[in-house]
């Protein structure tokens, strides 16, 4: 099957010349490797697209309620630092954008949420210091003259336990309050689906045990948060705002 150039070129850019010829031109649907690779690419860009909006409902919920009740500042700070390291690692490894692109968009949204938590807690001085600190950290991580490749790899390895530590405070907050507060259901569901799909794309496109371990851990922790959303659905929990 031969397609017009306007369709062929984007398809080749997405799945490569070899898989395009095998699947599209030769209609070789027995080519399992190309089918897995094409599915991985499709999932990857789907995850990136979802990452563009995954936390928008969370941001709107905070602003609409003028409250960050039930959200753990500790969790968001640790997650934001972890994502800054993950972004820098992927950029410096020259990994395909489809394998990590959602992290870039989620990171931007994480920064907004972190600042909103501080804003509604009345901690305006900490808000400015936190914003400046996160920008400075990102700059240092991307610059190889400031953070060596070996140190970068070690920092990325450290994000695996850091991701664990970043989710635990939110999980604990939900458990104590018997409620997920202003935690966005949309964000939690998409986080779980995205991290589960990322396990598949990482196994298919990258030979990186560190990234695979991180994806598996994220899926497990997001699964716990999803379970809490189901258990505490419709429960208001405690009225007091938890400040951290």
N, C-alpha and C positions, 0 to 999 in steps of 0.2 A: 504494500500500500504506500503510495507516494503522496505526500501532503504538500500544500503550497509553502513557499519559503517563509511566509509570515508566521506560519504555525511551526514549521520544522525547526527554525533557528532557536526559538525559546525552548522547545522540547529537547533539542540536543544539548543546550546549555544546562538544562535541568538534570537529565539522566545520562548524558554522554553519548558520543557517536556510536559506540559499540552496542549499548543497550537500545538505542533508538532504532538502529538497523535491525537488531534481533527481534524486538517486540513490535515495532510499528511497520517496518517495511517487510520483514520476513514472517510476521505474525507467529513467531516462535514462542508460544505460551508455555512451553516446557522448559524454558530458560529460567530456572528457579532463582539463580543468582541475580539476574537482571530484574526479575519481578520484585525480589526483596529489596534491591537497591532503589528501584523506582518508588516502591511503597515507602521506603525510608525517607526519600527526598520529599515526597508528598506530605508525609507526616511532619517532617522537619519544618517545612514552610508553613504548614497548618499551625504548628506549635508557635512559631514566630508570630504569625498573624494573631493568634490568641493572646500572646504575650503583650501585644500592643494595647489591649483593652482589659486584660484580666483583673486589674485592680482599680479600674475606673469606677465600678459600682461601690467599692470600698471607700474611695475618696469622696464620692458623692454622698454616701451614707454618713460619713463623718461631718461633712460640711452641712448637709441637710439637718442633722440632729445637733450640730454645733457641740459635738461631744465625741471623745475617743474612748468612751467607756468600754471596758472589756478587752481593749487592745494592749498588748504588752510592749512597752517602749524597749525593753531589753531585747525582746525577740526581733523587733524591726531593726534595731541598731546592729545586732550581730548578723542578721541576714543581709543587711546592706553592705557591711564590711566583707562578708563572705562572697557576695555577688561581685563586688569590686575586684576581688582577687581572681574569681572565676573568669570575669571578662578579660582582665589583663592576660591571664594565662592563655586563653583561647586566641586572643589577638596575636600574642607573641609566638604561638604555635602555628599560626596561619591556618587554623582549622576552618572548614567551610562554614559560612555564616548560618547555613541551615541547621548546623549542629549545636549552635549556642545563641542564635540571634535573639531569642525571647528574653534571655538574661539582660540584654541591653535595655529593652523596653520596660521590663519589670523593675530593673534597678532605678530607672527614672521615676517610676511610680512609687517605689519604696521610699525614695528620698522625700517625695512630696508627703507621703503618709507619716513618716518620721517627724517631719517639720510640723505637720498638723497636730500630731500628738503633743508636741512641746508647746505649740501655740495655744491649744485649748486647755493646757495645764497652766498657762500663764508664765511659762519659762522662756521668755523672749530672748534673754541673753544667751541661754544654752542653745536656743534655736540658731542664732547666728554663728555661734562657735561650732556647732555640729555641722552646719552647711559648709563652712570654710574647711573644716577638718576632712569631710568626705571628698571634697573637690581636690584638696591637697593630696590625700591618700591615693586617689585614682591616678593623678598625674605621676606620682612617684612609682606606682606599680607598672605603668605602661612604659616608662623610661628605663631601658636596659642598663643605662649607665648608673642608675640609682639603685636598682634592684637586679642583681645578677641572675642569669638563667637558673643556676642551682638553687638560689634562694627563692626564686619564683616557683620552682617545682615543689620545694618544701612548703611554701606558703599555701600552694594549691592543695597539697596533701593534708594540710592542717584544716582546710575548709570542710573536710568530711566530718570530723568531730565538732567543728564549729557549727555546721548545719544542724547537727543533733542538738547542740546547746541552744541554738536559736529558736528551734521549734518547741523545746521542752517548757520554757516559761509560758508560752501561749497555751500549750496543752494543760499546764498546771493551773493557769488563770481560769481557763474554762471549767476545769474540774472543781476548783474552789468555789466559783460563782454559780456552778450548776447552770451555766448559760454561756453562749458564745458572744453575748453582748452585741457590739457593732461589727463583729466579724462578718465579712461578706460571704454568703453561701455560694454565690457565683464564683468568687475567687477561689474558695476552697475546692469546689468541684473541678474547676479548670486546672488548678494546681495539681490535683491528683491525676487527672486524665493526661495532662501535659507531661508530668514526670514519668508516668507509666509508659507513655509513647516514647519519651526520650531514652528510656532503657533500650528499646528496640533500635532506635536510630543510632545510638552509640555503639551497640554491638555490631550493627551492619556496616557503618561507615568509618569507624575509628578503631584503631588498635591501641586503646588507652585504658588500662585497668583502673587508673585513678578516676577518670571521668565516669566509667561504668559503676564503680563503687559509690560515687556520689549520687548518681541517678537512682540506684537501688535504694540507698538510704533515704533520699528525698521522697521516693514513692511510699516507703513504709511509714514515714512520719506524716506525710500528707493524708495517708489512709487513716491514721489515728484521728487527725483533725476532722476528716470527713465523717468518721464514726461518731465523734462528739456532736457534730452538727445534727446528725440524725437523732441521737439520744436526747439532746437538749432542745430540739425543735419546738418553738413556741413558748419556751420558758424564759421569763424576763430576768431571772437571777437576782442578785443583790442590786440595790439602787445606788449605793455609794460608788464613786468613781475611783478606780484603783490607780494610784499614781506610783510610778517607779522611777 
